Amino acid sequence: KIVIDSLKKGKNVLVEKPLSINDEELNQIIDLLLNQKSKYLLVGFNRRFSAHSESIKNALGDSGPVNIIANMNAGEIPLDHWVNDFEEGGGRIIGEACHLIDLCVFFTGSLVNSVCFNAFGNKPALNVDSGSILLKFQNGSNASINYFANGARNYSKERIEVYSQKKTWVIDNFRTTTGYGDANFKNLKTKQDKGHKNQLKLFLKQITSGGSPLINYKEIINVTKASIGSIESLKERKWVKIN
């Protein structure tokens, strides 16, 4: 509602993920975007703006299809937390795993074609907080996103592995990035950098100087549809096509 009201008022919008938690909200936003040519909408998919993500993207170049494994050791939150309220927060898959779906879109350079979600437990609720999301991309890339709430707190929260042309790159908790089989890649070690600062810096520059959206609207919409589609996959127990 806040995004919709802000766009109706002609505001530039930077909204934390997710963009929306259901198709009805998303369709309203899409309709507004089509009629708001002069303003910007950006979702807080900050991971793609991290120096660690950018280093891998540069190393990939135009490499064609890639394979990705993305792990989120999310940790537990109380069942009565607003994020777990499916009507208010949309659940942690729609509300948080979308981060990793966007990062996979960034690395593959392609939109999600279809999604399949296998949740943890014999009878998982729609707001389940653990499971594996399989993604097929339009360019032939594949990704597996493991979003788990039942892991050790002293293990890395996020680990991303990218495979392409006999090379592998690994991000560990957005503190280190290591390349394997890539003699030209310079390993990276920083304080934790999930891209928040760089995203905000670029957005502030954009709304004063103009230019193309920092994240293509087709990608933002596709990631949101894939997140919502993950829950549809859970309900229907099948692969879901993302239009």
LOPA-777627 format. One record per residue: residue in three letters; x, y, z of N, C-alpha, C in turn. Coordinates in steps of 0.05 Angstrom, whole numbers, padded with zeros to 5 digits, always signed. Example, Ala and Ser with C-alpha at 12.3 -4.5 7.8 and 13.67 -1.06 7.14 Angstrom:
# LOPA-777627
Ala+00264-00114+00156+00246-00090+00156+00264-00066+00156Ser+00257-00045+00142+00273-00021+00143+00258+00001+00157
# end
This chain:
# LOPA-777627
Lys+00017-00024+00000+00000+00000+00000+00017+00025+00000Ile+00039+00025+00015+00057+00048+00016+00069+00053-00011Val+00078+00032-00024+00090+00035-00051+00069+00046-00070Ile+00045+00035-00070+00024+00044-00088+00017+00073-00083Asp+00013+00081-00058+00006+00108-00051+00029+00127-00060Ser+00054+00119-00056+00076+00136-00062+00079+00140-00093Leu+00075+00119-00108+00076+00121-00137+00053+00139-00147Lys+00030+00137-00135+00007+00153-00143+00013+00183-00138Lys+00029+00189-00117+00037+00216-00111+00061+00226-00127Gly+00071+00209-00145+00093+00217-00162+00120+00217-00148Lys+00123+00200-00128+00148+00200-00112+00168+00179-00124Asn+00194+00185-00121+00214+00164-00124+00212+00146-00100Val+00214+00119-00105+00210+00100-00083+00233+00080-00081Leu+00244+00079-00057+00262+00057-00050+00249+00042-00027Val+00241+00017-00033+00225+00001-00014+00241-00024-00006Glu+00241-00031+00019+00253-00055+00028+00239-00079+00015Lys+00253-00101+00011+00240-00125+00001+00220-00136+00021Pro+00199-00149+00012+00192-00153-00016+00177-00129-00028Leu+00174-00128-00054+00159-00107-00067+00129-00110-00060Ser+00120-00135-00061+00092-00141-00054+00091-00170-00044Ile+00069-00177-00031+00067-00205-00021+00045-00221-00034Asn+00032-00209-00055+00012-00225-00070+00010-00212-00098Asp-00003-00228-00116-00006-00219-00144-00023-00194-00147Glu-00043-00192-00130-00061-00168-00132-00046-00142-00127Glu-00029-00142-00106-00013-00118-00101+00007-00113-00124Leu+00020-00135-00133+00040-00132-00154+00027-00120-00179Asn+00004-00130-00187-00009-00120-00211-00016-00091-00209Gln-00024-00081-00186-00029-00053-00182-00003-00036-00186Ile+00019-00047-00176+00045-00033-00179+00053-00032-00208Ile+00050-00055-00222+00057-00056-00250+00041-00035-00266Asp+00016-00034-00261-00001-00014-00275+00009+00014-00270Leu+00017+00020-00246+00027+00047-00239+00053+00053-00253Leu+00071+00032-00253+00097+00036-00266+00095+00043-00295Leu+00075+00031-00309+00071+00036-00337+00063+00065-00342Asn+00053+00078-00321+00043+00106-00324+00061+00126-00309Gln+00083+00117-00298+00101+00134-00283+00129+00134-00295Lys+00131+00146-00319+00156+00145-00334+00179+00161-00321Ser+00172+00182-00306+00192+00201-00298+00204+00195-00270Lys+00191+00176-00255+00200+00171-00228+00213+00143-00226Tyr+00227+00138-00204+00242+00113-00202+00230+00096-00179Leu+00230+00070-00184+00223+00050-00163+00247+00031-00160Leu+00256+00028-00136+00278+00010-00130+00272-00007-00106Val+00275-00033-00108+00271-00051-00085+00298-00056-00072Gly+00298-00060-00045+00323-00063-00030+00337-00090-00035Phe+00339-00098-00060+00355-00121-00067+00385-00113-00067Asn+00395-00109-00044+00422-00097-00041+00445-00115-00048Arg+00440-00142-00047+00462-00161-00050+00477-00157-00077Arg+00462-00151-00098+00474-00148-00124+00492-00123-00125Phe+00490-00105-00106+00506-00081-00106+00531-00084-00089Ser+00535-00107-00077+00559-00112-00061+00583-00115-00079Ala+00606-00106-00069+00631-00110-00084+00637-00139-00090His+00628-00157-00072+00632-00186-00076+00616-00196-00100Ser+00591-00188-00101+00574-00196-00124+00584-00184-00150Glu+00592-00159-00149+00602-00145-00173+00628-00158-00184Ser+00645-00168-00166+00670-00180-00174+00664-00206-00190Ile+00644-00222-00181+00638-00246-00195+00624-00240-00222Lys+00606-00220-00221+00592-00213-00246+00612-00204-00267Asn+00632-00189-00259+00653-00181-00278+00669-00204-00288Ala+00675-00223-00271+00690-00247-00279+00674-00265-00298Leu+00648-00266-00294+00631-00283-00312+00631-00272-00340Gly+00629-00246-00343+00627-00234-00370+00603-00246-00384Asp+00606-00251-00410+00585-00263-00426+00591-00293-00428Ser+00588-00307-00406+00596-00335-00405+00574-00355-00412Gly+00550-00345-00417+00528-00363-00422+00516-00374-00397Pro+00501-00396-00398+00487-00407-00375+00506-00414-00352Val+00497-00410-00328+00513-00416-00304+00496-00433-00285Asn+00510-00446-00266+00497-00460-00244+00503-00445-00218Ile+00483-00443-00201+00486-00428-00176+00475-00444-00153Ile+00490-00444-00130+00479-00454-00105+00480-00431-00085Ala+00457-00424-00074+00456-00401-00055+00444-00411-00029Asn+00459-00409-00008+00450-00418+00019+00445-00395+00037Met+00422-00395+00051+00416-00375+00071+00411-00390+00098Asn+00429-00387+00116+00426-00399+00143+00412-00378+00160Ala+00385-00377+00157+00369-00354+00165+00365-00352+00195Gly+00365-00375+00209+00360-00375+00238+00330-00372+00243Glu+00322-00381+00267+00293-00380+00274+00284-00353+00284Ile+00259-00347+00279+00246-00324+00291+00219-00335+00302Pro+00208-00322+00322+00183-00332+00334+00160-00335+00314Leu+00144-00355+00318+00122-00361+00300+00102-00338+00299Asp+00100-00322+00321+00081-00300+00321+00093-00274+00311His+00118-00275+00300+00130-00251+00288+00114-00243+00264Trp+00113-00217+00259+00097-00207+00237+00106-00218+00209Val+00132-00224+00206+00141-00235+00181+00128-00262+00175Asn+00123-00277+00196+00111-00303+00193+00081-00302+00189Asp+00069-00278+00192+00041-00275+00187+00037-00273+00157Phe+00024-00293+00145+00024-00295+00116+00009-00271+00103Glu-00011-00260+00118-00026-00237+00107-00011-00211+00110Glu+00006-00209+00131+00020-00184+00137+00048-00183+00125Gly+00063-00205+00130+00091-00206+00121+00096-00224+00098Gly+00077-00241+00092+00080-00258+00068+00096-00284+00073Gly+00107-00286+00098+00125-00309+00103+00153-00303+00094Arg+00172-00319+00104+00200-00313+00099+00210-00320+00071Ile+00196-00337+00057+00204-00343+00029+00199-00319+00011Ile+00174-00309+00012+00167-00285-00003+00182-00261+00008Gly+00184-00259+00035+00194-00235+00047+00224-00233+00048Glu+00239-00256+00048+00268-00255+00051+00283-00270+00030Ala+00273-00294+00022+00288-00310+00002+00289-00296-00025Cys+00271-00276-00029+00272-00260-00053+00299-00247-00058His+00313-00241-00036+00340-00230-00038+00358-00248-00056Leu+00357-00274-00050+00374-00293-00065+00364-00298-00093Ile+00338-00297-00097+00327-00300-00124+00337-00277-00141Asp+00337-00253-00130+00347-00230-00145+00377-00233-00151Leu+00392-00242-00132+00421-00245-00137+00426-00265-00159Cys+00410-00287-00160+00413-00306-00181+00406-00294-00208Val+00385-00277-00209+00378-00263-00234+00402-00245-00243Phe+00414-00232-00223+00437-00215-00229+00460-00231-00241Phe+00467-00253-00229+00490-00269-00239+00484-00282-00266Thr+00460-00292-00270+00453-00306-00295+00449-00286-00318Gly+00441-00261-00311+00434-00242-00332+00409-00251-00347Ser+00391-00266-00333+00368-00277-00345+00344-00276-00326Leu+00320-00276-00337+00296-00278-00320+00290-00307-00313Val+00276-00310-00290+00267-00337-00282+00245-00346-00300Asn+00248-00371-00310+00228-00383-00327+00208-00399-00312Ser+00217-00414-00291+00199-00430-00275+00212-00436-00248Val+00195-00443-00228+00204-00447-00201+00191-00471-00189Cys+00206-00485-00171+00195-00507-00156+00206-00505-00128Phe+00187-00507-00108+00195-00503-00080+00188-00529-00065Asn+00209-00540-00052+00206-00563-00035+00210-00554-00006Ala+00189-00554+00010+00191-00543+00037+00198-00565+00057Phe+00207-00556+00080+00216-00574+00102+00192-00583+00118Gly+00192-00609+00125+00170-00620+00141+00150-00636+00124Asn+00135-00653+00138+00116-00670+00124+00091-00654+00115Lys+00082-00635+00131+00059-00619+00124+00065-00590+00129Pro+00082-00578+00112+00090-00550+00116+00068-00530+00111Ala+00067-00510+00128+00048-00488+00125+00058-00470+00102Leu+00040-00452+00092+00048-00434+00071+00070-00415+00080Asn+00071-00409+00106+00092-00391+00116+00116-00406+00127Val+00121-00429+00115+00144-00445+00123+00170-00429+00121Asp+00189-00434+00139+00214-00419+00139+00238-00435+00131Ser+00234-00459+00121+00257-00475+00112+00249-00491+00087Gly+00267-00491+00067+00262-00507+00043+00282-00500+00021Ser+00278-00513-00001+00296-00509-00024+00280-00500-00049Ile+00290-00479-00061+00277-00467-00085+00294-00474-00109Leu+00283-00487-00129+00297-00492-00154+00287-00473-00175Leu+00306-00461-00189+00299-00441-00210+00311-00449-00236Lys+00294-00448-00257+00303-00450-00285+00301-00423-00298Phe+00322-00415-00313+00323-00389-00325+00319-00390-00355Gln+00311-00368-00366+00305-00367-00395+00330-00373-00412Asn+00354-00367-00401+00378-00372-00417+00390-00400-00412Gly+00376-00417-00397+00386-00444-00392+00401-00447-00366Ser+00405-00425-00351+00418-00427-00325+00401-00441-00304Asn+00413-00451-00284+00399-00464-00262+00409-00453-00235Ala+00391-00453-00216+00399-00444-00189+00384-00460-00168Ser+00397-00465-00146+00385-00479-00123+00389-00460-00099Ile+00367-00452-00087+00368-00434-00064+00358-00450-00040Asn+00376-00453-00020+00369-00466+00005+00365-00446+00027Tyr+00341-00442+00035+00334-00423+00056+00326-00440+00081Phe+00344-00440+00101+00340-00457+00124+00340-00441+00150Ala+00321-00448+00168+00320-00434+00194+00329-00452+00216Asn+00338-00476+00210+00345-00496+00231+00375-00502+00232Gly+00391-00483+00223+00420-00487+00224+00434-00475+00248Ala+00460-00479+00251+00475-00468+00273+00480-00438+00270Arg+00476-00424+00291+00480-00395+00290+00508-00386+00285Asn+00528-00403+00293+00556-00396+00289+00567-00404+00262Tyr+00549-00414+00244+00557-00419+00216+00550-00394+00199Ser+00564-00391+00177+00560-00368+00160+00530-00366+00152Lys+00520-00341+00152+00492-00337+00146+00486-00340+00116Glu+00505-00332+00099+00501-00333+00071+00526-00344+00056Arg+00521-00362+00038+00543-00373+00022+00532-00377-00006Ile+00546-00366-00026+00537-00368-00054+00559-00379-00070Glu+00553-00399-00086+00572-00412-00104+00562-00409-00133Val+00580-00400-00150+00574-00396-00179+00593-00413-00195Tyr+00582-00429-00214+00597-00447-00230+00594-00440-00260Ser+00616-00438-00274+00615-00432-00302+00642-00438-00316Gln+00641-00452-00338+00664-00456-00355+00689-00466-00339Lys+00685-00487-00323+00706-00499-00307+00718-00480-00286Lys+00702-00460-00279+00710-00441-00258+00688-00440-00237Thr+00697-00433-00212+00678-00431-00190+00686-00407-00173Trp+00665-00392-00165+00670-00369-00147+00652-00373-00122Val+00662-00367-00099+00648-00371-00074+00648-00346-00057Ile+00624-00336-00050+00621-00314-00031+00614-00327-00004Asp+00630-00320+00016+00624-00329+00044+00616-00306+00061Asn+00590-00304+00066+00579-00284+00085+00585-00255+00077Phe+00590-00251+00051+00596-00225+00040+00620-00211+00055Arg+00638-00229+00064+00664-00220+00075+00687-00228+00058Thr+00685-00252+00046+00706-00261+00028+00694-00273+00003Thr+00708-00269-00019+00701-00281-00044+00726-00294-00056Thr+00724-00320-00062+00747-00335-00072+00740-00347-00099Gly+00759-00345-00117+00756-00357-00144+00773-00382-00147Tyr+00762-00401-00161+00777-00427-00166+00777-00432-00196Gly+00800-00438-00206+00803-00443-00235+00803-00418-00252Asp+00805-00395-00239+00805-00369-00253+00830-00354-00246Ala+00851-00356-00262+00877-00345-00255+00876-00315-00255Asn+00857-00302-00268+00856-00273-00269+00839-00261-00247Phe+00826-00278-00231+00808-00268-00210+00824-00260-00185Lys+00818-00237-00175+00831-00228-00150+00812-00233-00127Asn+00820-00251-00109+00804-00257-00086+00798-00231-00069Leu+00775-00230-00057+00767-00206-00043+00761-00212-00014Lys+00771-00194+00004+00765-00196+00032+00759-00169+00043Thr+00736-00165+00056+00727-00139+00065+00713-00143+00092Lys+00706-00120+00105+00685-00121+00125+00660-00130+00111Gln+00640-00140+00127+00616-00150+00114+00604-00128+00097Asp+00600-00134+00071+00589-00115+00052+00567-00128+00036Lys+00542-00123+00045+00519-00134+00031+00507-00115+00011Gly+00521-00093+00006+00513-00074-00016+00495-00052-00008His+00487-00050+00018+00468-00029+00026+00478-00001+00019Lys+00502+00004+00027+00513+00031+00024+00516+00039-00005Asn+00525+00020-00022+00529+00026-00050+00502+00029-00064Gln+00482+00013-00057+00456+00016-00069+00444+00044-00063Leu+00446+00052-00038+00434+00078-00030+00449+00101-00044Lys+00476+00098-00045+00492+00119-00059+00484+00122-00088Leu+00481+00099-00102+00474+00100-00130+00446+00110-00134Phe+00427+00104-00116+00400+00113-00119+00397+00143-00115Leu+00411+00153-00095+00411+00182-00090+00422+00197-00115Lys+00443+00186-00126+00455+00198-00150+00436+00197-00173Gln+00421+00175-00176+00403+00172-00198+00380+00191-00198Ile+00368+00195-00174+00344+00212-00173+00351+00241-00177Thr+00377+00248-00175+00385+00275-00181+00396+00278-00209Ser+00407+00256-00220+00421+00258-00246+00407+00244-00269Gly+00388+00226-00262+00373+00211-00282+00388+00186-00291Gly+00378+00174-00312+00389+00149-00323+00369+00126-00320Ser+00377+00103-00330+00360+00079-00329+00357+00069-00301Pro+00335+00055-00295+00331+00044-00268+00355+00027-00260Leu+00363+00028-00234+00386+00012-00225+00382-00018-00228Ile+00357-00026-00223+00349-00054-00229+00326-00052-00249Asn+00330-00065-00271+00310-00065-00292+00283-00074-00280Tyr+00262-00059-00287+00235-00065-00276+00226-00093-00283Lys+00234-00103-00306+00226-00130-00314+00239-00150-00294Glu+00263-00145-00284+00276-00162-00265+00262-00161-00238Ile+00256-00136-00229+00243-00133-00203+00216-00148-00203Ile+00201-00145-00225+00175-00158-00227+00178-00188-00228Asn+00198-00197-00244+00203-00226-00247+00211-00239-00220Val+00228-00226-00205+00236-00236-00179+00213-00238-00160Thr+00196-00218-00160+00172-00218-00143+00153-00240-00151Lys+00149-00244-00177+00132-00265-00186+00143-00293-00179Ala+00169-00296-00181+00182-00321-00174+00180-00327-00144Ser+00181-00306-00128+00178-00310-00099+00150-00319-00092Ile+00130-00305-00103+00102-00313-00099+00097-00340-00111Gly+00109-00345-00134+00106-00371-00148+00117-00394-00132Ser+00137-00389-00115+00148-00410-00098+00126-00421-00079Ile+00110-00404-00068+00089-00412-00051+00067-00427-00066Glu+00061-00417-00091+00042-00431-00108+00052-00459-00114Ser+00078-00462-00118+00090-00488-00123+00086-00507-00099Leu+00090-00496-00075+00086-00511-00051+00057-00521-00049Lys+00038-00503-00055+00010-00511-00054+00002-00531-00075Glu+00012-00527-00099+00004-00544-00121+00022-00569-00125Arg+00045-00569-00111+00064-00591-00112+00074-00596-00141Lys+00082-00574-00154+00091-00576-00182+00108-00552-00189Trp+00121-00554-00212+00136-00531-00223+00115-00510-00231Val+00122-00485-00227+00105-00463-00234+00119-00445-00255Lys+00105-00440-00276+00116-00423-00298+00113-00394-00289Ile+00135-00378-00293+00135-00350-00286+00131-00334-00312Asn+00109-00320-00315+00103-00306-00339+00118-00279-00340
# end
